[in-house]
Amino acid sequence: MAAPAAPILPESPSMKKAVLLINAIDIGRFPRLLTRILQKLHLKLETVGWQLNLQMAHSAQAKLKSPQAVLQLGVSSEDSKNLEKVLVEFNHKELFDLYNKLETIQAQLDSLT
C-alpha cells in the first residue's frame, strides 16, 4: 500500500462523535445516510485498497493480538480530477459491524433489481 495520506477531515471531538453516531445508526437507515452523505459531498468512490495490521503483545505472558484493518478509499469530487485518499481503520468488531451493514445494503439493492 502507498504511503499514508493526510486525512481529509481533521480528527476532532465532533468528528469522533459523528463516527460513533454513524456506527450506532439503525441498519435499515444506513444506505440512505451513506447515499445522502456522498450526494452532499459530491464524491465518487474510485479505488479501494486494504491492509491488515497485526500487533502482538510485547509480554511473553500475554498472547493477545490486536488486528486492525486499514481501508484506503480513493475518492474524487465531480468538479475535480484529483484523487484524494481517505484512510479508515477498524478493529475486528467495527469491521464486522460495517460488513453486516454492507450486506444489508446489498440485500436491499438486490431486491430492487
Wavefront OBJ file of the C-alpha trace (Angstrom):
o trace
v 0.000 0.000 0.000
v 1.246 3.527 -0.711
v 2.419 5.937 1.968
v -0.395 7.149 4.239
v -2.201 10.228 3.005
v -3.207 13.123 5.180
v -6.791 12.788 6.385
v -9.364 14.862 4.521
v -11.147 15.706 7.756
v -9.152 16.529 10.870
v -9.655 14.362 13.935
v -11.705 16.295 16.447
v -14.197 15.592 19.244
v -17.118 16.398 16.940
v -15.738 14.079 14.222
v -15.329 11.269 16.758
v -18.914 11.843 17.905
v -20.127 11.724 14.295
v -18.349 8.407 13.747
v -19.919 6.962 16.905
v -23.377 8.126 15.789
v -22.934 6.666 12.303
v -21.790 3.348 13.779
v -24.852 3.284 16.036
v -27.382 4.038 13.290
v -30.143 1.565 12.546
v -29.011 -0.760 9.762
v -32.167 -0.041 7.770
v -31.299 3.659 7.605
v -27.599 3.254 6.810
v -27.945 3.013 2.993
v -29.945 6.237 2.847
v -27.469 8.016 5.119
v -24.499 6.898 3.025
v -26.201 7.986 -0.198
v -27.054 11.399 1.239
v -23.516 11.942 2.541
v -21.996 11.133 -0.843
v -24.525 13.363 -2.613
v -23.864 16.284 -0.268
v -20.120 15.946 -0.695
v -20.415 15.324 -4.449
v -17.961 12.453 -4.139
v -17.341 9.382 -6.276
v -15.549 6.297 -4.956
v -12.804 5.462 -7.456
v -10.477 2.968 -5.751
v -10.418 0.707 -2.705
v -7.306 -0.773 -1.112
v -6.810 -2.594 2.155
v -4.182 -3.749 4.596
v -4.213 -5.860 7.748
v -2.038 -4.778 10.676
v -1.457 -7.264 13.473
v 0.164 -6.104 16.704
v 1.314 -8.816 19.048
v 1.567 -8.266 22.792
v 5.063 -7.392 23.977
v 4.989 -9.552 27.096
v 5.749 -13.256 26.868
v 2.852 -13.853 29.272
v 0.245 -12.100 27.162
v -0.577 -13.688 23.856
v -3.090 -11.050 22.824
v -3.356 -9.926 19.247
v -4.792 -6.607 18.090
v -5.734 -6.924 14.433
v -6.521 -3.652 12.669
v -7.881 -3.440 9.141
v -6.997 -0.320 7.189
v -9.098 0.615 4.157
v -7.781 3.141 1.674
v -10.555 4.753 -0.348
v -9.734 6.885 -3.364
v -12.464 9.468 -3.842
v -12.889 12.285 -6.293
v -15.379 15.097 -6.466
v -17.469 15.906 -9.526
v -15.550 19.113 -10.176
v -12.035 17.766 -9.601
v -9.875 15.232 -11.368
v -7.659 14.813 -8.301
v -7.981 11.566 -6.410
v -7.990 12.036 -2.624
v -7.090 9.152 -0.329
v -9.194 8.510 2.757
v -7.796 6.063 5.300
v -10.202 4.288 7.647
v -9.015 1.947 10.389
v -11.216 -0.719 12.009
v -10.788 -3.200 14.816
v -12.451 -6.611 14.430
v -15.844 -5.582 15.862
v -16.013 -2.333 13.871
v -15.148 -4.123 10.635
v -17.678 -6.858 11.348
v -20.386 -4.244 12.015
v -19.522 -2.469 8.762
v -19.627 -5.780 6.893
v -23.100 -6.532 8.249
v -24.328 -3.069 7.223
v -22.902 -3.545 3.734
v -24.599 -6.943 3.482
v -27.908 -5.269 4.364
v -27.313 -2.616 1.700
v -26.505 -5.308 -0.865
v -29.667 -7.235 0.001
v -31.732 -4.058 -0.403
v -30.105 -3.295 -3.751
v -30.685 -6.886 -4.898
v -34.347 -6.592 -4.002
v -34.668 -3.568 -6.333
v -33.461 -5.442 -9.426
l 1 2 3 4 5 6 7 8 9 10 11 12 13 14 15 16 17 18 19 20 21 22 23 24 25 26 27 28 29 30 31 32 33 34 35 36 37 38 39 40 41 42 43 44 45 46 47 48 49 50 51 52 53 54 55 56 57 58 59 60 61 62 63 64 65 66 67 68 69 70 71 72 73 74 75 76 77 78 79 80 81 82 83 84 85 86 87 88 89 90 91 92 93 94 95 96 97 98 99 100 101 102 103 104 105 106 107 108 109 110 111 112 113
